Amino acid sequence: MNIRQARLAGILAISGAVFLLSLSDALVKLFSDAVSLGQVLVLRSAVAAVILAIVFRLTGGRGGRFFSANPWVWTRSFSLALMWGSYYAALPFISFSLAAACYYTSPIWMTVLSAILCKAYIGRRGVLAIALGFAGVLVLLRPGPEALSPVMALPLMAGFFYALAAVITYGRCRDVSPLSMAINLNVVLAAAGSAYVAALVLSGAGDDAVFLLAVWPPLEWPEWQLLTGLGVLLAVITAAVALAYQLAPAPVIGLFDNGYLVFALVWGLLLFGDRPGMPDLAGIALIGGGAFLASLAPVGAGKGPKRE
């Protein structure tokens, strides 16, 4: 596969993944009063891991091991676990479109991290991309003693951890099977969710709290269906994202990854009645513009091996 074909395949993979991911995240927010964060992390990831393990078995483990010994794969998985935990913790408290905009500062973070970790050149366009993204965040948050909330830091942190995982994928994990990375990620997510539930139990929390602090609320059949369906989606998403960031540089894929913002606006309007005001739309546009410039900036591919 030449470079152009690899980039096209990566773009198609990430476009499909962000559509499914935005739908999945919107459903988590929609049902956040019926399930807990721990249940989402544990049950959804367990379902996804089982599905991926079956696929791995049926394909004979083609292209890699069931579990990779590469420490960068584990670092990537822990980064994504922190990403999902941070993002989902914020969803019950802020609008879906606003959370998505803060989260999708990730392409700007990718430009910065590519320069730091992969010794890539940013250039003037990259600097402008970072400035636009930062300006967009300021417009969205409109910082002040009354408007600023600690909750707003959570999706911004999620964007950072997602960018870190993306740069690690392209720079250090390009020889690892996407299926193997997806299995590893879902096992780590399920383990992190279990540890989170255990910590809540030890702290004396109960089931009467909201999404973030509830231990394990009783699940009815609709909730079981929801979490199982989310697991199926996650199996596809995690494999597709891993493949996309293996095939092309993180800032390039980050541009199409930014399609999540558009899908988030649509789901926010259809499912939650979110109607962003002009300042919100301006902030989203600035972040989107920064992400676009980040993808065009002359960022090098890093030191990962080439795919032929």
C-alpha positions in Angstrom: 0.0 0.0 0.0 1.5 3.3 -1.0 1.3 6.5 1.0 -1.6 8.0 -0.9 -3.7 4.8 -0.7 -2.8 4.5 3.0 -4.0 8.0 3.7 -7.3 7.5 1.8 -7.9 4.3 3.7 -7.2 6.0 7.0 -9.5 8.9 6.2 -12.4 6.5 5.3 -11.8 4.5 8.5 -11.8 7.6 10.8 -14.9 9.1 9.1 -16.9 6.0 9.8 -15.5 5.7 13.3 -16.4 9.3 14.3 -19.9 9.0 13.0 -20.4 5.9 15.2 -18.5 7.4 18.1 -20.6 10.6 18.1 -23.8 8.5 18.1 -22.4 6.3 20.9 -21.5 9.3 23.1 -24.8 10.9 22.5 -26.6 7.8 23.7 -24.4 7.7 26.8 -25.5 11.3 27.6 -29.1 10.5 26.7 -29.3 7.6 29.2 -26.9 9.0 31.8 -29.8 9.1 34.3 -30.4 5.4 34.0 -26.8 3.9 34.0 -23.6 4.8 35.8 -20.2 5.7 34.4 -18.8 2.5 35.9 -21.4 0.4 34.2 -20.7 2.0 30.8 -16.9 1.5 31.1 -17.2 -2.1 32.4 -20.1 -3.6 30.4 -19.6 -1.8 27.1 -15.9 -2.6 27.0 -16.5 -6.2 28.1 -18.9 -6.8 25.2 -16.5 -5.1 22.8 -13.6 -7.2 24.0 -15.5 -10.4 23.6 -16.6 -9.5 20.0 -13.0 -8.5 19.1 -11.6 -11.7 20.6 -14.1 -13.8 18.6 -13.1 -12.0 15.4 -9.4 -12.4 16.3 -10.0 -16.2 16.8 -11.9 -16.5 13.5 -9.2 -14.8 11.5 -6.5 -16.9 13.1 -4.9 -13.9 14.8 -3.7 -12.6 11.5 -1.2 -9.8 11.7 -0.4 -9.9 15.4 -0.7 -11.3 18.9 -3.8 -11.4 21.0 -2.0 -9.1 23.5 0.9 -7.0 22.4 4.0 -6.8 24.7 4.7 -3.3 23.2 4.7 -0.9 26.2 3.5 1.8 23.9 0.3 -0.1 23.2 -0.5 -0.1 26.9 0.4 3.6 27.2 -2.0 4.3 24.4 -4.8 2.3 26.0 -4.3 4.0 29.4 -4.4 7.4 27.6 -7.7 6.5 25.9 -9.1 5.2 29.2 -8.4 8.6 30.8 -9.9 10.3 27.7 -13.2 8.4 27.9 -13.4 8.8 31.7 -12.8 12.5 31.5 -15.2 13.1 28.6 -18.1 11.0 30.0 -17.7 12.5 33.4 -18.5 15.9 31.8 -21.5 14.9 29.6 -24.3 15.0 32.2 -23.4 18.6 33.2 -22.8 20.5 29.9 -24.4 20.4 26.4 -23.2 17.8 24.0 -22.1 20.3 21.4 -20.1 22.3 23.9 -18.4 19.2 25.3 -17.6 18.0 21.8 -16.0 21.4 20.9 -13.7 21.3 23.9 -12.9 17.6 23.3 -12.0 18.3 19.6 -9.2 20.6 20.5 -7.4 17.3 20.0 -6.1 18.1 16.5 -4.3 21.1 17.9 -2.9 19.0 20.7 -1.8 16.5 18.1 0.3 19.2 16.3 2.0 20.2 19.6 2.6 16.6 20.7 3.9 15.6 17.2 6.5 18.3 17.6 7.5 17.3 21.1 7.4 13.5 20.9 8.1 12.9 17.2 10.4 15.9 16.6 8.1 17.1 13.8 8.3 20.6 12.4 5.2 22.8 13.2 5.8 25.9 11.1 3.8 29.2 11.0 0.6 27.4 9.9 0.9 25.1 12.9 1.4 28.0 15.2 -1.6 29.8 13.7 -3.7 26.6 14.2 -2.8 26.4 17.9 -3.7 30.1 18.3 -7.1 29.6 16.6 -7.9 26.6 18.7 -6.9 28.4 21.9 -9.0 31.4 20.9 -12.0 29.1 20.1 -11.7 27.6 23.6 -11.7 31.1 25.2 -14.8 32.1 23.2 -16.6 28.9 24.2 -15.7 29.2 27.9 -16.0 33.0 28.1 -13.9 32.8 31.3 -14.9 34.8 34.3 -15.6 34.3 38.0 -19.2 33.3 37.3 -19.0 31.4 34.0 -15.9 29.3 34.5 -16.6 25.8 35.9 -14.1 23.0 36.8 -16.4 20.7 34.7 -15.2 22.5 31.5 -11.7 21.2 32.1 -12.8 17.6 31.7 -13.5 17.6 27.9 -10.3 19.7 27.4 -8.3 17.0 29.3 -10.1 14.4 27.1 -8.9 16.1 24.0 -5.3 16.1 25.3 -5.4 12.4 26.1 -6.9 11.5 22.8 -4.2 13.4 20.9 -1.5 11.7 23.0 -3.0 8.3 22.1 -3.1 9.3 18.4 0.5 10.4 18.2 1.6 7.2 20.0 -0.4 5.1 17.6 1.3 6.6 14.5 4.7 7.1 16.0 5.2 3.9 18.1 2.5 1.3 17.2 2.4 1.1 13.4 3.6 -2.5 13.4 0.9 -3.7 15.9 -2.3 -5.3 14.6 -5.3 -2.8 14.9 -7.3 -5.7 16.2 -4.8 -6.5 18.9 -4.7 -2.8 19.9 -8.5 -2.7 20.1 -8.6 -5.8 22.3 -6.0 -4.3 24.6 -7.9 -1.0 24.8 -11.2 -2.6 25.8 -9.5 -4.9 28.4 -7.9 -1.8 29.9 -11.2 0.1 29.8 -13.1 -2.7 31.5 -10.3 -3.0 34.2 -10.3 0.8 34.7 -14.1 0.8 35.1 -13.9 -2.1 37.6 -11.3 -0.2 39.6 -13.5 2.9 39.5 -16.6 1.0 40.8 -14.4 -0.6 43.5 -13.2 2.9 44.6 -16.8 4.1 44.8 -17.7 1.1 47.0 -14.8 1.7 49.3 -15.7 5.4 49.6 -19.2 4.4 50.7 -21.1 5.7 47.6 -24.5 4.1 46.8 -26.8 3.7 43.8 -28.9 6.8 44.5 -26.3 9.2 43.1 -26.2 10.5 39.5 -24.2 9.0 36.6 -20.7 10.0 37.8 -20.9 8.8 41.4 -23.5 6.0 41.3 -22.0 2.5 42.0 -24.1 0.0 40.1 -27.8 1.0 39.7 -30.3 -1.8 38.8 -30.5 -2.3 35.1 -33.7 -3.0 33.2 -33.9 -4.8 29.8 -33.7 -1.5 27.8 -30.4 -0.6 29.7 -28.9 -4.0 29.0 -29.8 -3.6 25.3 -28.3 -0.1 25.3 -25.0 -1.2 26.9 -24.7 -4.3 24.6 -25.4 -2.1 21.6 -22.7 0.3 22.7 -20.3 -2.6 23.1 -20.9 -3.6 19.5 -20.3 0.0 18.3 -17.2 0.3 20.4 -15.7 -2.9 18.9 -16.0 -1.3 15.5 -14.9 2.1 16.6 -11.7 1.1 18.5 -10.5 -1.1 15.6 -11.2 1.6 13.0 -9.6 4.4 15.0 -6.4 2.3 15.6 -6.2 1.4 11.9 -6.8 5.1 10.8 -4.0 6.5 13.0 -1.6 3.7 11.8 -2.2 4.6 8.2 -1.6 8.3 8.2 -0.1 11.1 10.4 -2.1 12.1 13.4 -2.7 15.7 12.2 -4.0 14.5 8.8 -6.5 12.0 10.3 -7.3 14.6 13.0 -8.9 16.8 10.3 -11.4 14.1 9.4 -11.6 13.1 13.1 -12.9 16.6 13.5 -16.1 15.6 11.7 -17.2 14.6 15.2 -18.0 18.2 15.8 -20.5 18.3 13.0 -22.2 15.0 14.1 -22.3 16.3 17.7 -24.2 19.4 16.6 -26.7 17.3 14.7 -27.2 14.8 17.6 -27.3 17.7 20.1 -30.2 19.3 18.1 -32.1 16.1 17.4 -31.7 14.3 20.8 -31.3 17.2 23.3 -32.7 20.3 21.6 -29.4 22.0 21.9 -29.3 25.2 19.9 -25.9 26.8 20.1 -25.9 30.6 20.3 -23.7 32.8 18.0 -20.8 32.9 20.5 -20.8 29.1 20.7 -20.9 28.7 17.0 -18.1 31.2 16.6 -16.0 29.2 19.2 -16.7 26.0 17.4 -15.8 27.5 14.0 -12.5 28.8 15.5 -11.6 25.3 16.9 -12.7 23.7 13.6 -10.5 26.2 11.6 -7.6 25.5 13.9 -8.0 21.8 13.4 -8.2 22.3 9.7 -4.9 24.3 9.7 -3.3 21.7 12.0 -4.0 19.1 9.4 -2.4 21.2 6.7 0.6 22.3 8.7 3.9 20.8 7.6 4.1 18.3 10.4 6.5 15.4 9.7 5.5 11.8 9.9 7.7 11.1 12.9 10.1 8.2 13.2 7.7 5.3 12.8 8.4 2.7 10.1 6.9 3.3 6.6 4.1 1.2 5.4 4.5 -0.1 1.8 
